Amino acid sequence: MRSMNSGAGCRRPGVALLVAVVCGGLLAGCASMPDSGEVDSVDSSQRADADAQVRVYGVPPRKNEQPGELVKGFLEATTSDESDYVTARMYLAKHARRQWNPTASTTVLSEIPQVQVEAGGGDRDAGLTVTLTGKQVAQVDAQHAYRPDARSYRQRIHLTREDGEWRIDALPTGLVVGLSDFQRIYRSVNKFYFADPVPGVGGKARDVLVADPVYLRKRIDTVTSAVKALLDGPTTWLDPVAASAFPAGTRLEDERLSLDDSNSLKVRLSAPAEKAGQDQCLRMAAQLFYTAQESARVDRVTLQSKDETLCSLSRGDARAYGPDQTAGRPDRQYFLDEQHRLAGLADGDEEPRRVPGPFGADGGLQLRSVAVDRAERRAAGVSLNGQALHVADLEAGASPGEARLTVRGGSKYGLTTPSWALGDLWVADQDPDRPRLLRLRGGTGAPEEVPVDGLKGQRITGVRVAADGVRIALLVADGDRSVLRLGRVERQGSGGLSVRELRSVAPKLVDVDAVSWAGGSRLLVAGSEQGGLQQVEFIDTDGSLSSTSALPGITGVGGVAAPEGAGKAQAVLAERDGGIVRLLPDTNWKPVAKGSAPVYPG
């Protein structure tokens, strides 16, 4: 064991957190309270940068602790790596210990809250009030769902005397932590549910998995926590369009899950799971496999009841349910060359090649934007003037045929870049007098207008539909700028659609220029903050900044493309100054060719 000393800026003299280096296994390891060594004060910024092997433990209140210092000590103790907050509860009065629920919510502030003891509190022996203030940036609810929520924060904590010592007897719901502590303590994990069946698509639609991101504590048995969160069902936002294969009321019978030497995970479930048939059981196992896979390498999942094995799913068999079956496994990127013809590029290629068919090598049409379906057999192209939408096969001799959709608006407005999902084609008409979101069933059906709640007549300037077909990223005009919104695609019994509950997923960006899906719960965004330069970064669909490594700086970007599936191609493309630039892993941005409108399939 070693201790970490704080530098300048310790938050309060005499109050400390125990910091110990422990052996760190993913599912099991040494996490016991250290019983020797120095105790030093460590502030949040140091802890946030500490090695993953370092564990932080709270320090109990001191004798005759004064109110302000007691509250600060309590806040410090809530950021420790104790699973049950046993030290933090020592700061509470006896009845408050029983009532306090630290998992009810987490309020995230930009910095640790400021603590101020209110003056003129009357008889100090009867109690007094301490005020917490700060700048709130987000909330995490009881379902572990993150939501950006910028506002001023002000809450009160009440203290009373108990056995001659100050203790907290009334406090805000859940936890309140600074951003650096939040990033140290929590990590984003996807749990997976099945998208609602899509009428007319066929039976496989019921096996489309949708990522539902939540924040869980990093060092408190993440696999078990993730599985418990999975069994609780989809988060509130996703719930109307996704469902769990687990029967209602299914719970874990084991307090702690662990992998064996062959990376096999055995999970004992409560009685409701026994009612599932084999097909349903395999779908349950698929949900559990991909959820657990977020935290550990899993090669097999076996579901058990109290007395028997229910079903078992190997890594190979799990692929039949994997998100890649709808996202595809692309090995090429696409863009329009300087003659506005469709070209393709693989990671190993130095020079792009025109794609067969009327949009590319056959030279039939010049395009302003394009979308390649996830099977890479068809493409949808918007004419150079933005007014016509064509769909054609990507093969020599294919015909673009008649326009599937024609609008007015000219070069300033017209149609957005199209987007494919589950065989359907989506596009928005930017006509300022009649802005519309449209879907073409099967890519060739008659255009159907899709209502979007909350737009209030605003124009959609960009459309990207997730591979699962139930989430849609929209760029929405806001004056002379565009903002990013994420919507939920809800399906009616008649086969009609609507987009509901738009939410902001890039609240810090006042102007968003381009967006692309980049994974199950991740977006690639080009945009700028107030008064700042444009930046290209990954953002999670819950509005939190992705944990993925930052991208090299670049400005002047007019379009971006990233792979949504897990194929060979891992390059990121961007349109910049009339050319296409590419970012391969562990490299910097490099020019590829003159061109515009980069896309991956979808």
KAVEN-V655395 format. One line per field, one symbol per residue. ss: DSSP state (@ for helix, = for strand, . for the rest). phi: phi as a letter, one per 20 degrees, with the letter a starting at -180 (. if undefined). burial: b if it has 9 or more other ideal C-beta (glycine too) atoms within 8 Angstrom, else e. A space follows every 10 residues. Layout:
# KAVEN-V655395
ss: ???
phi: ???
burial: ???
This chain:
# KAVEN-V655395
ss: .......... ......==== =......... .......... ...@@@@@.. ...=====.. ......@@@@ @@@@@@@... .....@@@@. .=.@@@@@@. .....====. ...====... ...@@@.=== ========== .....===== ========== ==..====== ....====@@ @@@@@===== =====..... ..@@@@@.== =======... .@@@@@@@@@ @....@@@@. .==....... .=......=. ...======. @@@@@..@@@ @@@@@@@@@@ @@.......= ====....== ====@@@@@@ @..@@@@... ..=====... .====..... ..==...... ......==== ==.....=== ===....=== ===....... ....==.... ....=...== =..======. .....===== @@@....==. ==.......= =====..... ========.. ========== =.....==== ====....== =======... .========. ...======= ....=..... ......==== =......... .=====..== ===......= =========. ..
phi: .cddeeefng fbfndccfcc ecfdefdbre ceffdbnfdc fcefffffef fffeddcfdf fefmfegfff ffffffffef eefdlffgff edfgffffef cfefaceddf cfffdcffem enfffepbdd ddcrdfdacd efemeebgbe afdbcddddc eblndfbedb bffmdccfff fgffedcece dccefggdgn eoffffdeed fcfcdcffdd lfffffffff ffnffgfegf cbbdffggnf cfedfbebee feleddcedf ggffefffff ffffffgfgf ffffdbfcdb dcecdfdbee abcegfffff dfgffdfncf ccdcaeffem dfccbegefe cfcfegofec ffmfcecebb cdffeldcbd ceggendcdd cbfebgnfdf mfffbccdpm ffdmefffbe blneddadee gfebfbdccd fmncfffdfd fcfnflnfee dbccefffmd ccececfcme ccddcddded degfnfcbdc lfcfcbffee bdebbbfcqf cccdcdaceg mdffcdbecf feneffffgf egfbcmedac bbfeedfffc fddbeblmbd dcdegmcdfc fdafrblfbd go
burial: eebbebeeeb bbeebbbbbb ebeeebbeee eeebeeeeeb bbbbebbbeb eeebbbbbbe beeebebbbb bbbbbbbbbb bbeebebbbb bbbeebbeeb ebeebbbbbe ebbebebbee beeeeebbbb bbbbbbbbbb bebbbbbbee eebeebbbbb bbeebbbbbe ebebebbbbb bbebbbebbb bbbbbbebee beeebebbbb bbbbbbbbeb bbbbbbbbbb beebbeebbe bbebbbeeeb ebeeeebebe eebbbebbbb ebbeebeeeb bbbbbbbbbb bbbbbbebeb bbbbbeeeeb bbbebeebbe bbbbbbbbbb ebbbbbbeeb bbbbbbbeee ebebbbbbbb bbeebebbbb bbbbebebbb bbbebbbbbb bbebeeebeb eeebbebebb eebbbbbbbb bbebbbbbbb beeebebbbb bebeeebbeb ebbebeebbb bbbbbbbbbb bbbbbbbeee bbbbbbbbbb beeeeebbbb ebbbbbeebb bbbbbbbbeb bbbbbbbbbe eeebbbbbbb bbbbebeeee beebeebbbb bbbbbebebe bbbbbbeebb bbbbeeeeeb ebbebbbbbb bb
